[in-house]
Amino acid sequence: MSLSLSSYSTRLAILTLLSATTVYFFYKSRRHHLTKRLKSLNPKTPKGKLFFISQTSTSKTLAQNLHTLLNLNGFDFDLVDPKDYEPEDLHKETFVLIIASTWDNGKSPKNAGFFVDWLNESVDDFRVGSLLLSKCKFAIFGVGSGSYGETFNLVARDFSRKLRKLGGVEVLGVCEGDVDEGNLDEVFGKWSKRVVGVLSNLGENGGYIENGVVGDDGSEDEVFSDEDDDELEENDEGPGIVDLEDIAGKGPSRKKGGVGDKLVNGKSNGGVVNGEKKAMVTPVIRASLEKQGYKIIGSHSGVKLCRWTKSQLRGRGGCYKHSFYGIESHRCMEATPSLACANKCVFCWRHHTNPVGKSWTWKMDDPIEIVNTAIDLHTKMIKQMKGVPGVKAERLSEGLSPRHCALSLVGEPIMYPEINSLVDELHKRQISTFLVTNAQFPDKIKLLKAITQLYVSVDAGTKDSLKAIDRPLFGDFWERFLDSLKALKEKEQRTVYRLTLVKGWNAEDLDAYYSLFSIGKPDFIEIKGVTYCGSSATSKLTMENVPWHSDVKEFSEALAKKSNGEYEVACEHVHSCCVLLANVDKFKIDGQWYTWIDYEKFHDLVASGRPFTSKDYMALTPSWAVYGADEGGFDPEQLRYKKERRHGSSRKENGS
């Protein structure tokens, strides 16, 4: 018996040794392959140049990723900001890679201004000639938004055309990345591997040029990544689910049309597939949103349970709309009939992963079906709160019958062609409506029926600031913005300017903001500090851009003072870093504020079919919600709950 055990142990030891040896030699073989490749490169060959032409750091981030990949594969490239480069030296370069964003009506971002000017002058100067860059090989990746139509990736295409005119050899055709498609990272990753493949051929056998493009005789070159050191790691990553709140870009591969296919808004056939309009929400976006708690309705709508709804179900306080207007947060449904928008705001909490467009180009769902499904999904989420510690049975029961709908979840609700029918359906069910628009569709504002409270986002006071913050698709965005304010002025029901303060961006435009008051004559002005939603390749915002509540109060008081008594600071909600200015003549009666809403009265007025105004359904504001009250806008009937926050910098040592 002991002999048998000894024999078994010996065999096991030999098998283990052979397995370890196999893995070791496989690893050494791979490393030898890489070392051989590195040694094969000519050390006298000048470094390649990798340029990033970037406005919001998207192209810069992609260039940094490519730079890392090139280094891992032994290719020596300088990462260059074109503003620090002398274009006259371009003829000395042997290999140039350009990651180029398109900005502002097809123009180049500012960091490439001088570079572009030099290129334009050189192309038009007959003395320069068409052989200036004959020794320079190049490849270009464009970063743009298909929603901009004819100017989609115009900068990348112009660079390609002009470099070729000066004799440059384009080793790969321009690859056009579309941030609207949700797969920018994937498209760029595939292009990057093609670049490495081309460089490998040039390094190992000098490459060859076929039809003006350096080829690799159809073979697939091995491309090293930072995962290659772990030989035992699985290579099949699977489709996975991408969290679009954290990563802008990934999605299903985007297959371009043939050479003869016409591109409309940067997409083949204008977004029509097999004769039918495309759904706004793609499968990957749907899966990602659902992972984050969103419930997708049909092909373009969504609903999500707000954290303040959960908070008031537990008796821990409502949102600022509860303090300012008397909304019952536990009976509020946050939804949108359109996930698409016409802006790419720097503070967008979606990080620009939702669709964008200037008009409705997608298939459309029935408004009644949207409302039915939204309520059904919302109540299911409410039911799931049963059993959560602190949830009160009475509040849970009330929450199953929503009485308010905040049409502000994400996107632009009034883009939905049947928005009036959807609003009518909500009002029929005694559900009030708070609708937020981004002030780019004035005609649609004019056509809106009575809304309980209609908001216009006023994100800046000047044309330049609005362009920098909202990054609108429309070229006439400022005219549309002003026309939207004028349309708001004609509304008889409650209207609001919604200001989002971003330190370093718009918090200093006091006079400019006040100049807009007379255009829209809003009933209220909400002033809220921007909420930091994490880092993103498409946004430069950091915690430094988030104002304190004291900053918001100071700005609000100064703005009210500018109005010479027309507006006063009426309410505040400290937790939300939000302050409310209200029209004194309308909403301050005998020294008391009437900013709250009589919701039953509103629904009676809508049902009557008779004209009515914002004065007809106002209600008294409770003392705890008034500006300056000790409660700071917190409902005393709720239980204040503060999370214990522990930050390393503030914790005392030794447990004391």
C-alpha positions as CSV (number, residue, x, y, z in Angstrom):
1,M,0.0,0.0,0.0
2,S,2.8,2.4,0.9
3,L,4.5,1.6,-2.5
4,S,1.3,2.6,-4.3
5,L,1.1,5.9,-2.5
6,S,4.8,6.7,-3.2
7,S,4.2,6.0,-6.9
8,Y,1.2,8.3,-7.0
9,S,3.1,11.1,-5.3
10,T,6.0,10.7,-7.7
11,R,3.7,10.9,-10.7
12,L,1.9,14.0,-9.3
13,A,5.2,15.7,-8.7
14,I,6.4,15.0,-12.2
15,L,3.1,16.3,-13.7
16,T,3.3,19.5,-11.6
17,L,6.9,20.1,-12.8
18,L,6.0,19.6,-16.4
19,S,3.0,22.0,-16.2
20,A,5.1,24.7,-14.5
21,T,7.9,24.2,-17.1
22,T,5.4,24.5,-20.0
23,V,4.0,27.8,-18.6
24,Y,7.5,29.2,-18.0
25,F,8.8,28.5,-21.5
26,F,5.5,29.8,-23.0
27,Y,6.0,33.0,-21.0
28,K,9.7,33.3,-22.0
29,S,8.8,32.8,-25.6
30,R,6.3,35.7,-25.6
31,R,8.8,38.0,-23.9
32,H,11.5,36.9,-26.3
33,H,9.2,37.8,-29.2
34,L,8.7,41.3,-27.8
35,T,12.4,41.8,-27.1
36,K,13.3,40.7,-30.6
37,R,10.8,43.3,-32.0
38,L,12.3,46.0,-29.8
39,K,15.8,45.2,-31.0
40,S,14.8,45.2,-34.6
41,L,13.8,48.9,-34.5
42,N,16.5,51.3,-35.8
43,P,17.7,53.3,-32.8
44,K,18.6,56.2,-35.2
45,T,15.0,56.5,-36.4
46,P,13.4,59.8,-35.2
47,K,10.6,59.5,-32.7
48,G,7.1,59.5,-34.1
49,K,4.7,62.2,-33.1
50,L,1.2,61.7,-31.6
51,F,-0.9,64.9,-31.7
52,F,-4.1,65.4,-29.8
53,I,-6.4,68.2,-31.1
54,S,-8.8,68.5,-28.2
55,Q,-11.3,70.8,-26.6
56,T,-12.9,68.8,-23.7
57,S,-10.0,66.3,-23.2
58,T,-11.8,63.5,-25.1
59,S,-9.2,63.3,-27.8
60,K,-6.4,63.9,-25.3
61,T,-7.5,61.0,-23.2
62,L,-7.7,58.7,-26.3
63,A,-4.2,59.9,-27.4
64,Q,-2.8,59.1,-23.9
65,N,-4.3,55.6,-24.2
66,L,-2.8,55.1,-27.6
67,H,0.6,56.4,-26.4
68,T,0.6,53.8,-23.6
69,L,-0.2,51.0,-26.2
70,L,2.6,52.2,-28.5
71,N,5.1,52.1,-25.6
72,L,4.0,48.6,-24.6
73,N,4.7,47.5,-28.2
74,G,8.1,49.2,-28.4
75,F,7.2,52.2,-30.6
76,D,8.8,55.4,-29.5
77,F,6.3,58.3,-29.9
78,D,6.2,61.8,-28.4
79,L,2.7,62.8,-27.1
80,V,2.4,66.4,-28.4
81,D,-0.1,69.2,-27.9
82,P,0.0,71.1,-31.2
83,K,0.0,74.5,-29.5
84,D,3.5,73.6,-28.3
85,Y,4.7,72.4,-31.7
86,E,6.4,74.3,-34.6
87,P,4.6,73.2,-37.8
88,E,7.6,74.2,-39.9
89,D,9.3,71.0,-38.5
90,L,6.6,68.7,-39.9
91,H,8.6,67.9,-42.9
92,K,11.2,66.3,-40.6
93,E,8.8,63.8,-39.2
94,T,8.7,60.2,-40.5
95,F,5.4,59.1,-38.8
96,V,2.6,61.2,-37.5
97,L,-0.6,60.1,-35.7
98,I,-3.4,62.7,-35.1
99,I,-6.4,62.3,-32.8
100,A,-8.6,65.3,-33.9
101,S,-11.9,66.5,-32.4
102,T,-14.2,68.7,-34.4
103,W,-15.6,71.8,-32.6
104,D,-17.8,74.8,-33.2
105,N,-19.4,74.5,-36.6
106,G,-16.7,72.3,-38.0
107,K,-13.7,74.3,-36.7
108,S,-10.7,73.0,-34.9
109,P,-10.3,73.3,-31.1
110,K,-8.1,76.2,-30.0
111,N,-5.0,74.2,-29.2
112,A,-4.5,73.5,-32.9
113,G,-5.3,77.0,-34.2
114,F,-1.7,77.9,-35.3
115,F,-1.1,74.4,-36.7
116,V,-4.3,74.7,-38.8
117,D,-3.4,78.2,-40.0
118,W,0.0,77.0,-41.1
119,L,-1.4,74.0,-42.9
120,N,-4.0,76.1,-44.8
121,E,-1.3,78.6,-45.8
122,S,1.1,75.9,-47.0
123,V,-1.5,74.1,-49.1
124,D,-2.4,77.4,-50.8
125,D,1.2,78.5,-51.3
126,F,2.5,77.4,-54.7
127,R,6.1,77.8,-53.5
128,V,5.7,75.0,-51.0
129,G,5.0,72.3,-53.5
130,S,3.4,68.9,-53.2
131,L,6.4,67.0,-52.0
132,L,7.0,68.8,-48.7
133,L,5.8,65.9,-46.6
134,S,6.8,63.1,-48.9
135,K,8.8,61.4,-46.2
136,C,6.1,61.6,-43.7
137,K,3.6,58.8,-43.1
138,F,0.4,59.6,-41.2
139,A,-2.9,58.2,-39.9
140,I,-5.8,60.2,-38.4
141,F,-8.6,59.3,-36.0
142,G,-11.5,61.8,-35.9
143,V,-13.7,62.4,-32.8
144,G,-17.0,64.1,-33.5
145,S,-20.8,64.0,-33.1
146,G,-22.9,62.6,-35.9
147,S,-25.7,65.0,-35.0
148,Y,-23.7,67.9,-36.5
149,G,-24.4,66.6,-40.0
150,E,-22.1,67.9,-42.7
151,T,-19.5,69.1,-40.2
152,F,-19.2,65.7,-38.6
153,N,-15.4,65.0,-38.2
154,L,-14.7,67.8,-40.6
155,V,-11.4,68.6,-38.9
156,A,-10.0,65.1,-39.2
157,R,-11.1,64.9,-42.9
158,D,-9.5,68.3,-43.6
159,F,-6.2,67.3,-42.0
160,S,-6.1,64.2,-44.1
161,R,-6.9,66.0,-47.4
162,K,-4.3,68.8,-46.8
163,L,-1.5,66.5,-45.5
164,R,-2.0,64.4,-48.7
165,K,-1.8,67.6,-50.8
166,L,1.5,68.3,-49.3
167,G,2.8,64.8,-50.2
168,G,2.1,63.0,-46.9
169,V,1.5,59.3,-47.2
170,E,-1.7,58.2,-45.5
171,V,-1.1,54.7,-44.2
172,L,-4.6,54.2,-42.9
173,G,-7.8,55.9,-44.1
174,V,-9.4,58.4,-41.7
175,C,-11.3,56.6,-39.0
176,E,-14.3,58.6,-37.8
177,G,-15.4,58.1,-34.2
178,D,-18.9,59.2,-33.3
179,V,-19.5,60.0,-29.6
180,D,-23.2,59.7,-30.1
181,E,-23.0,56.0,-31.0
182,G,-21.8,54.9,-27.6
183,N,-18.9,52.9,-28.9
184,L,-16.1,55.4,-29.2
185,D,-13.7,53.4,-27.1
186,E,-14.3,50.2,-29.0
187,V,-13.8,51.9,-32.4
188,F,-10.7,53.7,-31.3
189,G,-9.3,50.5,-29.8
190,K,-9.7,48.6,-33.1
191,W,-8.1,51.5,-35.0
192,S,-5.2,51.6,-32.5
193,K,-4.4,47.9,-33.1
194,R,-4.4,48.6,-36.8
195,V,-1.9,51.4,-36.2
196,V,0.3,49.0,-34.3
197,G,0.0,46.4,-37.0
198,V,1.2,49.0,-39.7
199,L,4.1,50.1,-37.5
200,S,5.1,46.5,-36.9
201,N,5.4,45.9,-40.7
202,L,7.4,49.1,-41.1
203,G,9.7,48.1,-38.3
204,E,10.3,44.5,-39.3
205,N,10.4,44.6,-43.1
206,G,10.1,48.2,-44.2
207,G,6.5,47.8,-45.2
208,Y,5.0,48.3,-48.6
209,I,2.6,50.6,-50.1
210,E,-0.4,49.4,-52.0
211,N,-2.8,52.0,-53.5
212,G,-1.3,54.6,-51.3
213,V,-1.7,52.6,-48.1
214,V,0.9,50.7,-46.2
215,G,-0.3,47.1,-46.0
216,D,0.5,44.0,-44.0
217,D,-0.2,41.4,-46.7
218,G,-3.4,40.5,-44.9
219,S,-1.8,38.9,-41.9
220,E,-2.8,39.7,-38.4
221,D,0.1,41.1,-36.3
222,E,0.3,40.3,-32.7
223,V,-0.3,43.4,-30.7
224,F,0.9,43.5,-27.1
225,S,-1.3,45.1,-24.4
226,D,-0.8,45.5,-20.7
227,E,-2.6,42.3,-20.1
228,D,0.0,40.2,-21.9
229,D,2.1,39.7,-18.7
230,D,-0.6,37.5,-17.3
231,E,-0.5,34.5,-19.5
232,L,-3.0,32.6,-17.5
233,E,-5.7,35.3,-17.8
234,E,-8.7,34.4,-20.0
235,N,-8.7,36.2,-23.4
236,D,-12.5,36.1,-23.9
237,E,-13.9,39.2,-22.2
238,G,-17.5,38.6,-23.2
239,P,-20.0,41.3,-24.0
240,G,-20.4,42.5,-20.4
241,I,-22.4,45.4,-19.2
242,V,-20.8,48.9,-19.4
243,D,-21.7,51.4,-16.7
244,L,-22.4,54.5,-18.9
245,E,-22.3,56.8,-15.8
246,D,-18.6,56.0,-15.4
247,I,-17.4,55.3,-18.9
248,A,-18.3,57.4,-21.9
249,G,-18.0,55.5,-25.1
250,K,-18.3,51.7,-25.1
251,G,-21.0,50.0,-27.0
252,P,-21.7,47.7,-29.9
253,S,-19.5,48.0,-33.0
254,R,-20.6,50.5,-35.5
255,K,-20.5,49.2,-39.1
256,K,-20.0,51.9,-41.7
257,G,-21.7,51.8,-45.0
258,G,-19.9,51.3,-48.3
259,V,-18.1,53.9,-50.2
260,G,-21.2,54.8,-52.1
261,D,-23.5,55.1,-49.1
262,K,-24.6,58.6,-48.3
263,L,-24.0,59.8,-44.7
264,V,-26.8,61.8,-43.2
265,N,-26.0,63.3,-39.8
266,G,-23.0,61.1,-39.7
267,K,-25.0,57.9,-40.0
268,S,-25.8,55.7,-43.0
269,N,-29.3,56.4,-44.4
270,G,-30.1,59.0,-41.8
271,G,-30.8,56.5,-39.0
272,V,-33.2,54.4,-41.1
273,V,-32.8,50.6,-41.1
274,N,-34.8,48.4,-43.5
275,G,-37.1,51.2,-44.2
276,E,-38.0,51.8,-40.5
277,K,-36.8,54.4,-38.1
278,K,-34.3,53.3,-35.5
279,A,-35.0,53.0,-31.8
280,M,-33.4,55.7,-29.8
281,V,-32.2,53.3,-27.1
282,T,-29.8,50.7,-28.3
283,P,-29.5,47.3,-26.5
284,V,-26.2,48.2,-24.8
285,I,-27.5,51.6,-23.5
286,R,-30.7,49.8,-22.3
287,A,-28.7,47.2,-20.4
288,S,-26.4,49.8,-18.9
289,L,-29.2,52.1,-17.8
290,E,-31.1,49.2,-16.3
291,K,-28.0,48.2,-14.4
292,Q,-28.0,51.7,-12.8
293,G,-31.6,51.5,-11.7
294,Y,-33.3,53.1,-14.7
295,K,-36.4,51.4,-16.2
296,I,-36.6,51.9,-19.9
297,I,-40.0,52.4,-21.4
298,G,-40.5,51.4,-25.0
299,S,-37.8,52.8,-27.3
300,H,-37.1,56.3,-26.0
301,S,-38.5,56.9,-22.5
302,G,-37.4,56.2,-19.0
303,V,-38.3,56.3,-15.3
304,K,-36.2,56.0,-12.2
305,L,-36.8,56.1,-8.5
306,C,-35.4,59.3,-7.1
307,R,-33.3,59.1,-3.9
308,W,-35.6,61.8,-2.3
309,T,-38.6,59.5,-3.0
310,K,-36.8,56.8,-1.0
311,S,-35.9,59.4,1.7
312,Q,-39.4,60.6,2.3
313,L,-40.8,57.0,2.3
314,R,-38.5,56.6,5.3
315,G,-39.6,59.9,6.9
316,R,-36.1,61.4,6.4
317,G,-37.1,64.5,4.4
318,G,-38.1,65.5,0.9
319,C,-36.3,67.3,-1.9
320,Y,-36.1,71.0,-2.5
321,K,-39.4,70.9,-4.5
322,H,-41.1,69.7,-1.3
323,S,-39.8,72.8,0.5
324,F,-40.4,75.3,-2.3
325,Y,-43.7,74.0,-3.8
326,G,-45.2,71.4,-1.5
327,I,-44.5,68.4,-3.6
328,E,-44.8,65.1,-1.7
329,S,-41.5,63.5,-2.6
330,H,-42.6,60.0,-1.8
331,R,-45.5,60.4,-4.4
332,C,-43.3,61.9,-7.1
333,M,-42.4,60.0,-10.3
334,E,-39.2,61.1,-12.1
335,A,-39.5,60.3,-15.8
336,T,-38.8,61.5,-19.4
337,P,-40.5,60.8,-22.8
338,S,-37.2,61.6,-24.5
339,L,-33.7,60.4,-23.5
340,A,-32.3,62.6,-26.3
341,C,-31.1,66.2,-26.0
342,A,-29.8,69.0,-28.2
343,N,-27.0,70.0,-25.8
344,K,-23.9,68.5,-24.4
345,C,-23.7,70.4,-21.1
346,V,-20.4,70.2,-19.2
347,F,-22.3,69.3,-16.0
348,C,-24.5,66.6,-17.7
349,W,-25.0,63.8,-15.1
350,R,-25.2,61.4,-18.0
351,H,-21.7,62.2,-19.2
352,H,-23.2,62.6,-22.8
353,T,-23.9,58.9,-23.2
354,N,-27.6,59.6,-24.0
355,P,-28.5,60.4,-27.7
356,V,-28.4,63.9,-29.1
357,G,-30.2,65.5,-32.0
358,K,-31.7,68.6,-33.5
359,S,-35.0,67.0,-34.3
360,W,-37.0,63.8,-33.7
361,T,-35.6,61.1,-36.1
362,W,-36.4,58.0,-34.2
363,K,-39.5,55.8,-34.1
364,M,-42.2,57.0,-31.7
365,D,-44.1,55.3,-28.9
366,D,-47.7,56.0,-28.0
367,P,-48.1,58.6,-25.1
368,I,-50.8,56.6,-23.3
369,E,-48.6,53.5,-23.4
370,I,-45.7,55.5,-22.0
371,V,-47.7,56.9,-19.1
372,N,-49.2,53.5,-18.3
373,T,-45.8,51.8,-18.3
374,A,-44.2,54.6,-16.4
375,I,-46.7,54.3,-13.6
376,D,-46.6,50.5,-13.6
377,L,-42.8,50.5,-13.3
378,H,-42.7,53.3,-10.8
379,T,-45.1,51.5,-8.5
380,K,-43.2,48.3,-8.8
381,M,-40.1,50.1,-7.6
382,I,-42.1,51.6,-4.7
383,K,-43.2,48.1,-3.7
384,Q,-39.6,46.9,-3.6
385,M,-39.1,49.4,-0.8
386,K,-41.3,47.3,1.5
387,G,-39.3,45.9,4.3
388,V,-36.5,48.5,4.0
389,P,-35.6,49.7,7.5
390,G,-37.4,52.9,8.3
391,V,-40.0,52.8,5.5
392,K,-43.4,53.8,6.9
393,A,-46.4,51.8,5.9
394,E,-48.6,54.8,5.5
395,R,-46.0,56.5,3.2
396,L,-45.5,53.3,1.2
397,S,-49.3,53.0,0.6
398,E,-49.4,56.7,-0.6
399,G,-46.4,56.2,-2.8
400,L,-48.3,53.5,-4.8
401,S,-50.4,56.4,-6.1
402,P,-48.1,59.0,-7.7
403,R,-49.4,62.5,-7.7
404,H,-46.5,64.4,-9.3
405,C,-44.4,63.8,-12.3
406,A,-41.0,65.5,-12.8
407,L,-40.4,65.4,-16.5
408,S,-36.7,66.1,-16.0
409,L,-35.0,62.8,-15.6
410,V,-32.6,63.3,-18.5
411,G,-32.8,64.6,-22.1
412,E,-35.2,67.1,-23.6
413,P,-38.9,66.2,-22.9
414,I,-40.4,68.6,-25.4
415,M,-38.6,66.9,-28.3
416,Y,-41.2,64.2,-28.0
417,P,-43.7,65.0,-30.7
418,E,-46.7,63.9,-28.6
419,I,-45.7,65.8,-25.4
420,N,-49.1,67.6,-25.1
421,S,-51.0,64.3,-25.3
422,L,-48.6,62.8,-22.7
423,V,-49.2,65.8,-20.3
424,D,-53.0,65.5,-20.8
425,E,-52.9,61.9,-19.8
426,L,-51.0,62.7,-16.6
427,H,-53.4,65.5,-15.7
428,K,-56.4,63.2,-16.3
429,R,-54.9,60.9,-13.6
430,Q,-54.5,63.9,-11.2
431,I,-50.8,63.8,-11.6
432,S,-49.1,67.3,-11.6
433,T,-46.4,68.1,-14.1
434,F,-43.0,69.8,-13.6
435,L,-41.4,70.0,-17.1
436,V,-37.8,71.2,-17.7
437,T,-36.7,72.3,-21.2
438,N,-33.1,73.3,-22.2
439,A,-34.3,76.4,-24.2
440,Q,-33.5,75.3,-27.7
441,F,-37.0,74.6,-29.0
442,P,-39.0,77.9,-28.7
443,D,-41.7,76.9,-31.1
444,K,-42.4,73.8,-29.0
445,I,-42.6,75.9,-25.9
446,K,-45.2,78.0,-27.6
447,L,-47.3,75.0,-28.4
448,L,-47.2,73.5,-24.9
449,K,-50.5,73.2,-23.1
450,A,-50.9,74.2,-19.4
451,I,-48.1,72.7,-17.3
452,T,-48.2,72.8,-13.5
453,Q,-44.8,74.4,-13.5
454,L,-42.7,75.0,-16.6
455,Y,-38.9,75.4,-16.3
456,V,-36.3,76.8,-18.7
457,S,-32.7,76.0,-18.0
458,V,-30.7,79.3,-17.9
459,D,-27.2,77.9,-17.6
460,A,-25.4,81.2,-18.5
461,G,-26.0,84.9,-19.0
462,T,-24.0,85.5,-22.1
463,K,-23.7,83.9,-25.5
464,D,-20.1,82.9,-25.1
465,S,-20.7,81.4,-21.6
466,L,-23.8,79.5,-22.8
467,K,-21.8,78.1,-25.7
468,A,-19.0,76.9,-23.4
469,I,-21.3,75.4,-20.8
470,D,-24.2,73.9,-22.8
471,R,-22.2,73.1,-26.0
472,P,-25.4,73.2,-28.1
473,L,-25.8,71.5,-31.4
474,F,-27.6,74.4,-33.1
475,G,-25.6,77.1,-34.7
476,D,-28.3,79.7,-33.8
477,F,-28.4,78.5,-30.2
478,W,-28.3,82.0,-28.7
479,E,-31.3,83.2,-30.8
480,R,-33.2,80.0,-29.9
481,F,-32.3,80.5,-26.2
482,L,-33.7,84.1,-26.2
483,D,-36.8,83.1,-28.2
484,S,-37.4,80.4,-25.6
485,L,-37.4,83.0,-22.8
486,K,-39.8,85.1,-24.8
487,A,-42.1,82.1,-25.3
488,L,-42.0,81.5,-21.5
489,K,-43.2,85.1,-20.9
490,E,-46.4,84.3,-22.8
491,K,-47.3,81.4,-20.5
492,E,-50.1,82.0,-17.9
493,Q,-49.2,79.2,-15.6
494,R,-46.2,79.1,-13.2
495,T,-42.8,79.6,-14.9
496,V,-39.2,79.1,-13.6
497,Y,-35.7,80.1,-14.6
498,R,-33.4,77.3,-13.5
499,L,-29.9,78.4,-12.9
500,T,-27.1,75.9,-12.2
501,L,-24.1,77.6,-10.7
502,V,-20.7,76.3,-11.7
503,K,-17.7,77.9,-10.0
504,G,-15.2,79.2,-12.6
505,W,-17.7,78.9,-15.4
506,N,-20.8,81.0,-14.8
507,A,-21.0,82.1,-11.1
508,E,-19.6,85.6,-11.9
509,D,-22.2,86.6,-14.6
510,L,-24.5,88.5,-12.2
511,D,-25.3,91.4,-14.5
512,A,-25.7,89.2,-17.5
513,Y,-28.2,87.0,-15.6
514,Y,-30.2,89.9,-14.4
515,S,-30.5,91.3,-18.0
516,L,-32.4,88.1,-18.9
517,F,-35.1,88.7,-16.2
518,S,-37.0,91.2,-18.3
519,I,-37.1,88.9,-21.4
520,G,-38.9,85.9,-19.8
521,K,-40.5,87.5,-16.7
522,P,-40.4,84.2,-14.7
523,D,-42.5,83.7,-11.6
524,F,-39.6,82.0,-9.9
525,I,-35.8,81.7,-10.2
526,E,-34.2,78.6,-8.8
527,I,-30.5,78.9,-8.1
528,K,-28.7,75.6,-7.4
529,G,-25.1,74.6,-7.0
530,V,-23.9,72.1,-9.6
531,T,-23.8,68.5,-8.5
532,Y,-20.5,66.8,-9.1
533,C,-21.1,63.5,-10.9
534,G,-17.6,62.1,-11.1
535,S,-14.9,62.3,-13.7
536,S,-15.5,61.9,-17.4
537,A,-13.5,62.2,-20.6
538,T,-16.1,64.6,-21.8
539,S,-16.1,67.0,-18.9
540,K,-13.4,69.0,-17.1
541,L,-15.5,69.6,-14.0
542,T,-14.0,68.8,-10.6
543,M,-15.1,69.3,-7.0
544,E,-13.5,72.7,-7.2
545,N,-16.3,73.8,-9.5
546,V,-19.0,72.9,-6.9
547,P,-20.1,76.0,-4.9
548,W,-20.9,75.9,-1.2
549,H,-24.5,76.7,0.0
550,S,-23.1,80.0,1.3
551,D,-21.9,80.8,-2.2
552,V,-25.3,80.1,-3.6
553,K,-26.9,82.3,-1.0
554,E,-24.6,85.2,-1.6
555,F,-25.2,85.0,-5.4
556,S,-29.0,84.8,-4.9
557,E,-29.1,87.7,-2.5
558,A,-27.0,89.8,-4.9
559,L,-29.3,88.9,-7.9
560,A,-32.4,89.8,-5.9
561,K,-30.9,93.1,-5.0
562,K,-30.2,93.8,-8.7
563,S,-34.0,93.4,-9.4
564,N,-34.8,96.5,-7.2
565,G,-37.5,94.7,-5.3
566,E,-39.1,92.8,-8.2
567,Y,-37.8,89.5,-6.8
568,E,-36.8,88.5,-3.3
569,V,-35.2,85.4,-1.8
570,A,-38.2,83.4,-0.7
571,C,-37.0,79.8,0.2
572,E,-34.0,77.7,0.6
573,H,-33.1,74.0,0.9
574,V,-29.7,73.7,2.5
575,H,-29.3,70.0,1.8
576,S,-29.8,70.5,-2.0
577,C,-27.6,73.7,-2.0
578,C,-30.6,75.5,-3.6
579,V,-32.3,78.9,-3.2
580,L,-35.6,80.2,-4.6
581,L,-36.2,83.8,-5.8
582,A,-39.9,84.7,-6.2
583,N,-41.8,87.5,-7.9
584,V,-42.9,89.8,-5.0
585,D,-46.1,91.2,-6.6
586,K,-47.5,87.8,-7.4
587,F,-46.5,85.6,-4.5
588,K,-45.9,87.8,-1.4
589,I,-49.2,88.7,0.2
590,D,-49.4,90.7,3.4
591,G,-45.8,89.8,4.1
592,Q,-46.2,86.1,3.6
593,W,-45.0,83.9,0.8
594,Y,-47.3,81.8,-1.4
595,T,-44.9,79.7,-3.3
596,W,-46.6,76.4,-2.6
597,I,-49.2,74.9,-5.0
598,D,-52.8,73.9,-4.4
599,Y,-52.6,70.8,-6.6
600,E,-56.3,69.9,-6.3
601,K,-57.2,73.4,-7.4
602,F,-54.8,73.1,-10.4
603,H,-56.5,69.9,-11.6
604,D,-59.9,71.5,-11.2
605,L,-58.8,74.4,-13.3
606,V,-57.4,72.2,-16.1
607,A,-60.6,70.1,-16.1
608,S,-62.7,73.3,-16.4
609,G,-61.2,74.2,-19.7
610,R,-61.3,77.9,-18.7
611,P,-58.2,80.2,-18.8
612,F,-56.3,80.5,-15.6
613,T,-53.1,81.9,-14.2
614,S,-50.4,81.0,-11.7
615,K,-52.2,83.1,-9.0
616,D,-55.2,80.9,-9.2
617,Y,-53.6,77.8,-7.6
618,M,-51.0,79.1,-5.2
619,A,-50.8,78.2,-1.5
620,L,-49.2,79.5,1.6
621,T,-45.6,78.6,2.2
622,P,-44.9,77.1,5.7
623,S,-42.6,79.0,7.9
624,W,-40.0,76.3,8.0
625,A,-39.5,76.6,4.3
626,V,-39.0,80.4,4.2
627,Y,-35.6,81.8,3.6
628,G,-33.6,82.3,6.8
629,A,-35.7,79.9,8.9
630,D,-33.7,77.8,11.4
631,E,-34.9,74.6,9.7
632,G,-33.0,75.5,6.5
633,G,-35.9,74.2,4.4
634,F,-36.1,70.8,6.3
635,D,-39.6,69.7,7.1
636,P,-39.8,69.5,10.9
637,E,-42.4,66.6,10.6
638,Q,-39.6,64.5,9.1
639,L,-36.7,62.9,11.0
640,R,-33.4,64.5,10.1
641,Y,-30.9,61.7,9.3
642,K,-27.2,62.4,8.8
643,K,-24.8,59.8,7.5
644,E,-21.6,59.2,9.4
645,R,-18.9,60.3,7.1
646,R,-15.3,59.3,7.8
647,H,-12.5,61.0,5.8
648,G,-8.9,60.1,6.4
649,S,-7.8,63.7,6.7
650,S,-10.2,64.5,9.5
651,R,-10.0,61.3,11.6
652,K,-8.2,61.4,14.8
653,E,-5.4,59.0,15.5
654,N,-5.3,56.3,18.2
655,G,-9.1,56.1,18.0
656,S,-9.5,59.3,19.9
